[in-house]
Amino acid sequence: MDVLHVCTACRYSKDEPSLDGKRGGQLLYDRLLAATELVPLEVRSVDCLSVCSKNCVVAFTAETKTTLVFASLDVKNRLDVTIEALITFGASYAQSIDGFFLRRQRPFILQDKLHVRVPPAPRLARSDWPICQT
């Protein structure tokens, strides 16, 4: 299952932690949850993704795909455009084989927001697990 993790502790903007008592990440999560009914992507909240120097962080993950973390998403001035871009990209991510996208293959608003790309973890057969000696 492809998952979009949304950090709900993220700030509303660089200078404002919240709007009407709601953190920016929580606002983004609530709106994405309502908007992703038709996308084959699960939206999950995360208490913190530890990218606190950037406001509004999300991560696209799947078991056999590259993990993509996007940061500094502008929910203060461009919430609707950001949500549309995340949904559009989420559909592409869900359809991809490996989750790897070049900059130009991402929606324009996400092209300069990629914070980190993590290759999928290698799958180990149970017989390959390291044996712990005590």
C-alpha positions in Angstrom: 0.0 0.0 0.0 1.3 3.4 -0.9 1.1 5.9 1.9 1.3 9.7 2.2 2.5 10.5 5.7 1.7 14.1 6.9 3.5 15.6 9.9 0.7 17.1 12.0 3.1 18.9 14.3 4.5 21.1 11.5 4.1 24.9 11.7 1.5 26.8 9.8 4.2 29.1 8.4 7.8 30.1 9.2 6.6 32.8 11.6 3.3 31.3 12.8 3.0 27.9 14.6 -0.8 27.7 14.1 -3.9 29.3 12.7 -6.9 29.4 15.0 -5.2 26.8 17.2 -4.6 24.3 14.4 -1.0 23.5 13.3 -0.3 23.8 9.6 0.4 20.1 9.3 -2.9 19.2 10.9 -4.7 21.6 8.5 -2.9 19.9 5.6 -3.7 16.4 6.9 -7.4 17.2 7.4 -7.8 18.7 3.9 -5.8 15.8 2.2 -7.8 13.2 4.0 -11.0 14.7 2.6 -9.6 15.1 -0.9 -7.9 11.7 -1.5 -11.0 9.5 -1.8 -10.4 8.7 -5.4 -6.6 8.3 -5.2 -5.2 4.8 -4.4 -3.2 6.2 -1.5 -3.6 6.0 2.2 -3.1 9.3 4.1 -1.7 8.9 7.6 -0.9 11.4 10.2 2.5 11.4 11.9 3.2 13.1 15.2 6.6 14.5 13.9 8.9 13.8 10.9 11.7 15.7 12.6 12.3 18.3 9.9 11.3 21.1 12.2 13.4 23.7 10.5 11.0 23.5 7.5 7.3 24.0 7.8 4.8 21.4 6.5 6.5 18.1 5.7 5.1 15.0 4.0 6.5 11.7 3.0 5.4 9.3 0.2 6.3 5.7 1.1 5.7 2.2 -0.1 7.4 -1.1 0.7 9.3 -1.5 -2.5 9.5 2.1 -3.7 11.8 5.1 -3.1 10.6 7.2 -0.2 10.2 10.9 -1.0 10.1 13.5 1.6 8.8 17.0 0.7 9.3 20.0 3.0 8.5 23.7 3.2 5.1 23.2 1.7 3.2 26.5 1.7 -0.1 26.0 3.4 -0.4 29.6 4.4 -0.6 31.1 0.9 -1.0 28.1 -1.4 -3.0 25.5 0.4 -5.3 24.5 -2.4 -2.5 24.4 -5.0 -0.4 22.3 -2.6 -3.2 19.8 -2.0 -3.9 19.5 -5.7 -0.2 18.9 -6.4 0.1 16.3 -3.7 -2.9 14.5 -4.9 -1.7 14.6 -8.5 1.7 13.4 -7.5 0.2 10.8 -5.2 -1.6 9.2 -8.1 1.6 9.1 -10.1 3.5 7.6 -7.1 0.9 4.9 -6.6 1.1 4.0 -10.3 4.9 3.9 -10.4 7.0 0.8 -10.1 9.8 2.2 -8.1 8.7 5.6 -6.8 11.6 7.4 -8.5 10.8 10.7 -10.2 13.0 13.3 -11.9 12.4 16.9 -10.9 10.6 17.7 -14.1 8.2 14.7 -13.6 6.8 16.3 -10.4 4.1 19.0 -10.3 5.8 22.4 -10.6 5.0 23.4 -7.0 6.8 20.3 -5.7 9.9 20.5 -7.9 12.0 22.5 -5.4 10.4 21.0 -2.3 12.1 17.5 -2.3 14.0 17.3 0.9 15.3 13.8 0.7 15.0 10.7 -1.4 15.6 7.3 0.3 16.0 4.1 -1.7 13.8 1.2 -0.7 15.2 -1.1 2.0 16.4 -4.4 0.7 14.2 -7.3 1.5 15.8 -10.1 3.4 14.5 -13.6 3.5 14.1 -14.9 7.0 17.1 -17.2 6.5 19.2 -14.1 5.8 18.4 -12.3 9.1 21.5 -11.8 11.2 21.8 -14.1 14.2 22.3 -12.2 17.5 24.8 -13.7 19.9 24.4 -12.9 23.6 
